[in-house]
């Protein structure tokens, strides 16, 4: 007997439904990727245009994350959170103000004398800049010939630009305002204790998500605190070492270069190079002999190299090791977005992303890429926090 003709349409209809479902899933995946791309693009635009608002807020949050373990430890011995938070914030602000005040006098005089210092540096480097001068003279001669060939006179309007000192004062005032707002915000967050952490956990609907949120919060807090406090102490030691080395080399106002080393070393890759260049320029202006002028920048380079290649890796260990490429790209991106302030916060932000990725199952591949070779920034767990049962629900899906 021949097959029933009614069976074929039914088979085709079933296969068509399956294909439609697969096509529907593919379309949903494409839409999801497009939405994620749009959200990322919108977030970058928001960060760019809302820099003046977001910068002090993020700086205050990072400062609060750094100091919160100290506030919690003080609470265990009976010190109220508002008291310990106020003492820490006042100490931190006073240290920054003292360093800025100590450096303001010499830096201000250098900025006011920048044209004269530049001319003096130009004279001392005349031999090295001879080729550049010849190119400049040739371009000026070509420009003069072009002007003579013109049929009419061109009226030139000179627009007076603000001086270097005025620009520096304006930048310092803006940085001071940002720092004050960040300190006040950090004070409020630290004084609140665990209130915000508890509220965030309460918003999670399931027990497994609450546990995951707690692990991420404590992991971020401990990783940021460990990184920033350790780096600050290392940079302070580097500043003292540079101060002593510059004094031994005979460089005037050696303490300024200790402050420069302490501050610039928070900038990965860029800070050490910029410090060496500044020390070299000042050393050339100070000493007449090239052999004597080259000693201070070499000492500065040796100190920063020893710190970056041996001291910092041995103290931080492999727990906070990050991929060099990811660190460089992050510093470049945030430096482009927010300038020097963004470059300073790039590595702490990368640490936060690394901890979050290590605790979200679908993002662990990204977390492994951000980390160094065979390393993982594990989320820290409170000593009295119980282990998550094996049969519990799955990790939070991104």
C-alpha positions in Angstrom: 0.0 0.0 0.0 1.1 3.5 -0.6 1.9 5.8 2.3 -0.9 8.1 3.5 -0.5 11.5 2.0 -1.8 13.1 5.2 1.3 12.0 7.2 3.8 14.1 5.2 2.3 17.6 5.9 2.1 16.7 9.6 5.9 15.8 9.6 6.7 19.0 7.7 4.6 21.0 10.2 6.5 19.6 13.2 9.9 20.2 11.6 8.9 23.7 10.7 7.9 24.5 14.3 11.3 23.3 15.5 13.1 25.5 13.0 11.0 28.4 14.0 11.9 27.9 17.6 15.6 27.8 16.8 15.3 30.9 14.6 13.4 32.6 17.4 16.2 31.8 19.9 18.8 33.0 17.5 17.0 36.3 17.1 16.7 36.7 20.9 20.4 36.1 21.3 21.1 38.7 18.6 18.8 41.2 20.3 20.4 40.5 23.7 23.9 41.2 22.3 22.7 44.3 20.6 21.1 45.5 23.9 24.3 44.8 25.8 26.3 46.8 23.2 23.9 49.7 23.5 24.0 49.6 27.3 27.9 49.6 27.3 28.0 52.5 24.7 25.4 54.5 26.7 27.4 53.9 29.9 30.6 55.2 28.3 28.8 58.3 27.1 27.3 58.8 30.6 30.7 58.5 32.2 32.2 60.9 29.8 29.6 63.6 30.2 28.9 63.1 33.9 32.5 63.1 34.9 32.2 65.9 37.4 29.4 64.0 39.3 30.6 60.4 39.0 34.3 61.0 39.7 33.9 62.1 43.4 31.2 59.5 43.9 33.4 56.6 42.7 36.4 58.0 44.5 34.4 58.1 47.7 33.2 54.6 47.2 36.7 53.3 46.7 38.0 55.1 49.7 35.1 53.7 51.8 35.9 50.2 50.5 39.6 50.7 51.4 38.9 51.9 55.0 35.9 49.7 55.9 37.9 46.8 57.2 39.7 49.2 59.6 36.3 50.6 60.8 34.9 47.1 61.2 38.0 46.0 63.2 37.7 49.1 65.4 34.0 48.2 66.0 35.0 44.8 67.4 37.0 46.5 70.2 34.1 48.8 71.0 34.9 51.9 68.9 31.7 53.3 67.3 31.7 53.4 63.5 31.1 57.1 63.2 34.1 57.9 65.5 36.6 55.6 63.7 35.3 56.8 60.3 35.7 60.4 61.3 39.3 59.8 62.6 40.3 57.9 59.5 38.8 60.5 57.1 40.3 63.4 59.0 43.7 61.7 59.1 43.6 60.9 55.4 42.5 64.5 54.4 45.1 66.1 56.7 47.9 64.0 55.1 46.9 65.0 51.6 46.6 68.6 52.6 50.0 68.6 54.3 51.6 67.0 51.2 50.0 69.5 48.9 51.0 72.4 51.1 54.6 71.3 51.3 54.8 71.0 47.5 52.8 74.1 46.6 55.6 76.6 47.2 58.3 75.1 45.0 55.9 73.9 42.4 54.2 77.3 42.2 57.6 79.0 41.8 58.6 76.6 39.0 55.3 77.1 37.2 55.7 80.9 37.4 59.2 80.7 36.1 58.3 78.1 33.4 59.3 80.2 30.4 62.7 81.1 31.9 63.3 77.5 33.0 62.3 76.3 29.5 64.7 78.7 27.9 67.6 77.7 30.2 66.9 74.0 29.5 66.8 74.8 25.8 70.2 76.4 26.0 71.7 73.5 27.9 70.3 71.1 25.4 71.2 73.2 22.4 73.6 70.5 21.0 70.9 67.9 21.2 68.3 70.1 19.7 70.4 71.4 16.8 68.7 69.3 14.2 65.2 70.3 15.5 66.3 74.0 15.2 67.4 73.6 11.6 64.0 72.0 10.7 62.2 74.9 12.5 64.3 77.5 10.7 63.6 75.9 7.4 59.9 75.9 8.0 60.0 79.6 9.1 61.8 80.5 5.9 59.2 78.7 3.8 56.5 80.6 5.8 58.2 83.9 5.1 58.4 83.2 1.4 54.7 82.3 1.3 53.9 85.6 3.1 55.9 87.6 0.7 54.1 86.0 -2.2 50.7 87.0 -0.9 49.1 89.9 -2.7 47.5 91.6 0.4 48.2 92.0 4.0 46.6 89.6 6.4 45.5 91.0 9.8 46.6 88.7 12.6 44.6 88.4 15.8 46.5 87.1 18.8 44.3 85.4 21.4 45.8 85.6 24.8 45.8 82.2 26.5 45.7 81.7 30.2 49.1 81.4 31.9 50.4 78.1 33.2 50.1 79.2 36.8 46.5 80.2 36.4 45.7 76.8 34.7 47.5 75.0 37.5 45.6 76.9 40.2 42.3 76.1 38.4 43.1 72.4 38.2 44.2 72.3 41.8 40.9 73.9 42.9 38.9 71.4 40.9 40.9 68.5 42.3 40.4 69.9 45.8 36.6 70.1 45.4 36.5 66.6 44.1 38.5 65.3 47.0 36.4 67.1 49.6 33.2 65.6 48.1 34.8 62.1 48.0 35.9 62.4 51.7 32.5 63.5 52.9 30.8 60.7 51.0 33.3 58.1 52.4 32.6 59.5 55.9 28.9 59.0 55.5 29.3 55.4 54.0 31.7 54.4 56.8 29.6 55.9 59.5 26.6 53.9 58.3 28.4 50.6 59.0 26.8 47.6 57.4 23.5 49.3 56.6 24.0 49.5 52.8 25.4 46.0 52.7 22.4 44.6 54.5 20.0 46.5 52.3 21.6 45.2 49.2 21.5 41.6 50.4 17.8 42.0 51.4 16.9 42.9 47.8 18.1 39.4 46.6 15.1 37.1 46.2 16.8 33.7 46.8 19.1 32.4 49.5 21.8 31.4 47.0 21.8 34.9 45.5 22.1 36.4 49.0 25.1 34.2 49.7 26.7 35.1 46.4 26.1 38.8 46.9 27.8 38.6 50.4 30.8 36.8 48.9 31.2 39.3 46.2 30.8 42.3 48.6 33.4 40.9 51.0 35.7 39.9 48.1 35.6 43.3 46.5 36.1 45.0 49.9 39.1 42.9 50.9 40.7 42.9 47.5 40.4 46.7 47.1 41.5 47.3 50.7 44.5 45.0 50.4 45.5 46.5 47.1 45.2 50.2 47.9 46.6 50.0 51.5 49.5 47.9 50.3 50.3 50.1 47.3 50.0 53.2 49.5 52.5 51.9 52.0 54.9 50.8 49.2 54.6 54.2 47.5 55.3 55.9 50.9 58.5 53.8 51.2 59.4 54.6 47.7 58.9 58.3 48.3 61.2 58.2 51.4 63.8 56.3 49.4 63.7 58.7 46.5 63.9 61.6 48.9 67.1 60.2 50.4 68.6 59.3 47.0 68.0 62.7 45.6 69.5 64.3 48.7 72.6 62.1 48.4 72.9 63.1 44.7 72.9 66.8 45.7 69.5 67.7 44.1 67.9 70.8 45.8 64.5 70.4 47.4 64.8 66.6 47.4 61.6 66.1 49.4 59.6 67.4 46.4 60.8 64.4 44.4 59.8 62.1 47.2 56.3 63.5 47.0 56.4 63.1 43.2 57.5 59.5 43.5 54.8 58.7 46.0 52.1 60.3 43.9 53.2 59.3 40.4 53.7 55.7 41.4 49.9 55.2 41.6 49.9 55.5 37.8 50.9 52.2 36.3 53.4 52.4 33.5 53.1 56.2 33.1 54.1 57.4 36.5 57.6 56.0 36.7 58.4 57.3 33.2 57.0 60.8 33.9 59.0 60.9 37.2 62.3 60.0 35.5 61.7 62.7 32.8 60.9 65.4 35.4 63.9 64.5 37.5 66.1 64.5 34.4 64.9 68.0 33.3 65.4 69.5 36.8 68.8 67.8 37.2 70.0 69.3 33.9 68.8 72.7 35.0 70.6 72.3 38.4 74.0 70.8 37.4 76.4 72.0 34.7 78.3 68.7 34.2 76.4 66.0 32.2 77.9 63.2 34.3 76.6 64.7 37.5 73.2 65.6 35.9 72.5 62.0 34.8 72.9 60.5 38.3 69.6 61.6 39.8 67.3 60.2 37.0 69.3 57.0 37.0 68.8 56.7 40.8 65.1 57.4 40.4 64.8 54.8 37.6 66.6 52.2 39.7 64.3 52.8 42.7 61.1 52.6 40.7 62.4 49.5 38.9 63.3 47.8 42.1 59.8 48.6 43.5 57.9 47.6 40.4 59.8 44.4 39.6 60.7 42.9 43.0 59.1 44.6 46.0 55.5 45.0 44.9 55.1 41.5 43.4 56.7 39.9 46.4 54.4 41.8 48.9 51.1 41.6 47.0 51.8 38.1 45.9 50.1 36.2 43.1 46.6 36.7 44.7 46.1 40.1 43.1 48.1 39.5 40.0 46.4 40.9 36.9 47.1 40.5 33.2 49.5 43.2 32.1 47.6 43.7 28.8 44.3 44.1 30.6 45.9 46.6 33.1 47.4 48.6 30.3 44.2 48.7 28.2 42.2 49.7 31.3 44.6 52.5 32.2 44.6 53.8 28.7 40.8 53.7 28.5 40.1 55.4 31.8 42.9 57.9 31.2 41.2 58.8 27.9 37.8 59.0 29.6 38.6 60.9 32.8 42.2 62.0 32.5 44.7 61.5 35.3 42.0 60.7 37.8 40.7 58.0 35.6 44.1 56.4 35.2 44.6 56.5 39.0 41.3 54.6 39.5 41.8 52.2 36.6 43.5 49.3 38.5 41.2 49.4 41.5 38.2 49.3 39.1 39.8 46.3 37.3 40.2 44.5 40.6 36.5 45.0 41.3 35.6 43.6 37.9 37.9 40.7 38.5 36.4 39.8 41.8 32.8 40.0 40.4 33.7 37.9 37.4 35.3 35.2 39.6 32.0 34.8 41.5 29.6 34.9 38.5 29.6 31.6 36.6 29.0 33.0 33.2 31.8 35.6 33.6 34.5 33.4 35.0 36.1 33.1 31.5 36.5 36.9 31.5 37.9 36.7 35.1 40.5 34.2 34.0 41.5 36.4 31.1 41.9 39.5 33.4 44.1 37.5 35.8 47.7 36.6 35.4 49.1 33.2 34.6 47.1 30.5 36.6 45.9 33.1 39.1 42.5 34.0 40.4 41.4 36.8 42.7 39.2 34.8 44.9 36.3 36.3 46.8 37.1 36.5 50.5 34.7 35.0 53.0 34.0 36.1 56.5 35.4 33.8 59.1 32.1 32.9 60.5 30.3 32.6 57.1 29.3 29.0 56.5 30.3 27.1 53.4 27.7 27.1 50.7 26.1 23.6 50.5 26.9 21.6 47.4 23.2 20.9 46.6 22.2 24.5 46.7 21.1 26.5 43.8 23.3 27.4 40.9 25.4 30.6 40.9 23.8 33.8 39.7 23.6 33.9 36.0 24.8 37.0 34.3 
